[in-house]
Amino acid sequence: MKAPKNRRVFIVGYGAATPLGKTFEKTWANAVQGKAGFRKVTRCKVQSLSDVVGEIPDWNPMEFDFIDSKEAYNWNADFVILTMAVCKEALENSGLEINQETGPRTACLIGSALNGTDSYRIAMDNYINHGPFKVSPYLLPNLCANLPSGKASMLLGFTGPIFSPQGACASGNYAIGMGARMIRDGDCDFVLAGGAETCIIPEIVQGFSNMLATINITPKDRAYNDPAQASRPFSIDRKGMVLSEGAGVLVLAAEEMLTSCGLTPKAEVLGVGMTSDAYHFTKPNPETIIRSILQAMDDAGLEPQDIQYVNAHGTSTRKGDLAEAECLKSIFGKKIGKIPVSSNKSQIGHTLGASAAIEAALSIEAMQNGLILPTINHIPDPDLGYMDVVPNFVRKHDYEFFLSNAFGFGGTNCCIVFKGV
């Protein structure tokens, strides 16, 4: 194999669809206002106290000029069309033109935790109620993890590598990290990297509820009359995550492509750390999480004292938030009280395989604007009093380096250090 080119990698654009808005622009506008995108589930009927979710508002695949009724009917795994739309937005935001030169050098890595689960549910309903010949011939493609990237390539014209990094709730960071290393080594010049998740179906909502991962909202809970308060990472009364749908895609580019393609960098992918817990399928392993964070900083050529902000995984579960906080305390020591920490999941919930990519885009945009997005709904927890959780409102903060954490079921950990430009 050829020696790696050791090229620097920059983010030049991004797109997103989240519970705060069906585009990145709308998501960002609502995020800086401290809003949350939660409501009682409307996508389906559920029999659960975990009935507050994050749904993309006004999402309608038929509004896109590249989708007709036949396409929408055949591609009923919603993450397919969602990925196409967000990849298109990300490319437009970046200013990268896909042509005969750039197309073959552009890859697409879109991760997902649950893939086309919604399509499988439709197929099973048809099978049970209408017979085996009513199962769509498109079912298997709808279930393929690589199909969203594949359909995006058909729409947008790039012909570089396409695949789906499967890292559960860390998938988005795996996509960014692996894409950055592909560019670094010279495998491609550009990568659309991120994640997509369309998980609001009864079985998934109920499954998360049964494993006590999502918040059960009773009449005494402060979110009972105000669903916006359902997700509250690091808060004393956190009770579980809010399940959400969404997608986020970042456009990565090699340094030498910036000038030749007229691209403006927004941030640099500086370091990546990946580990597995070898411990438990849901409980975090502090030892390997710490190693993932330290590897990311080492890859970036930084020391703990160089990190100026932490975008936390922060799911709003009692044990998960505590474990992450303790890991940060172990790494940063007493300085952890002087490093701002926040969790975007307080506003958008947990979008599973899409979460890390959405959070990276939001944090990069915030860094460019000299801001840190808040952890809304925050009531301080004395057990976490050593940590500077940015509460409730945006904070002005000039910084150059930040750490973004992502952890997933099965013990997948992927942490990334980003640098401002």
DAKATA-V883828 format. One record per backbone hydrogen bond with DSSP energy under -0.5 kcal/mol. NH is the residue of the N-H (numbers start at 0). CO is the residue of the C=O. If there is no record, write none. Layout:
NH,CO  NH,CO
This chain:
5,183  6,183  9,252  10,266  11,9  11,250  12,250  14,248  16,246  17,20  20,17  26,22  27,23  28,24  29,25  30,26  31,27  32,28  33,30  34,29  36,346  38,52  40,50  47,45  50,48  52,38  52,50  53,242  54,36  54,52  56,17  58,55  59,57  62,59  63,60  66,63  71,67  72,68  73,69  74,70  75,73  77,75  79,76  80,76  81,77  82,78  83,79  84,80  85,81  86,82  87,83  88,84  89,85  90,86  91,87  92,88  93,89  94,90  95,90  97,95  98,96  102,98  104,101  105,102  106,104  106,189  107,160  108,191  109,107  109,162  110,108  110,193  116,113  116,114  118,115  119,115  120,116  121,117  122,118  123,119  124,120  125,121  126,122  127,123  128,124  129,125  130,125  130,126  133,130  134,131  138,135  141,137  142,138  142,139  143,139  143,140  146,143  149,145  150,146  151,147  152,148  153,149  154,150  155,151  156,152  158,102  159,102  159,105  162,107  164,162  166,164  169,166  170,167  171,352  173,169  174,170  175,171  176,172  177,173  178,174  179,175  180,176  181,177  182,178  183,179  184,180  185,181  185,182  186,181  187,181  188,104  189,104  190,251  191,106  192,190  192,249  193,108  194,247  195,110  196,245  200,198  203,200  204,200  205,201  206,202  207,203  208,204  209,205  210,206  211,208  212,207  213,207  214,240  216,48  216,214  217,215  220,217  223,220  228,225  229,226  231,229  234,231  235,378  237,234  239,315  240,212  242,240  243,349  244,53  245,196  246,16  247,194  248,14  249,192  250,12  251,190  251,249  252,9  253,188  254,7  256,253  257,253  257,254  258,254  259,255  260,256  261,258  262,257  264,262  265,10  266,10  267,418  268,8  269,267  269,416  270,416  272,414  274,412  276,410  285,283  287,284  288,284  289,285  290,286  291,287  292,288  293,289  294,290  295,291  296,292  297,293  298,294  299,295  300,296  300,297  301,296  305,302  306,302  306,303  307,400  309,339  310,402  311,309  311,341  320,316  321,317  322,318  323,319  324,320  325,321  326,322  327,323  328,324  329,325  330,326  331,327  332,328  334,331  335,332  336,333  337,334  338,335  339,307  339,337  340,387  341,309  345,342  346,343  347,343  348,344  349,241  350,348  353,350  354,351  357,353  358,354  359,355  360,356  361,357  362,358  363,359  364,360  365,361  366,362  367,363  368,364  369,366  370,365  371,394  374,389  375,373  377,374  381,379  383,380  384,381  386,383  387,335  387,338  388,386  389,340  389,387  390,388  391,374  392,390  394,371  396,369  398,396  401,417  402,308  403,415  404,310  405,413  407,411  409,280  410,407  411,407  412,274  412,410  413,405  414,272  415,403  416,270  417,401  417,415  418,267  419,399  420,265
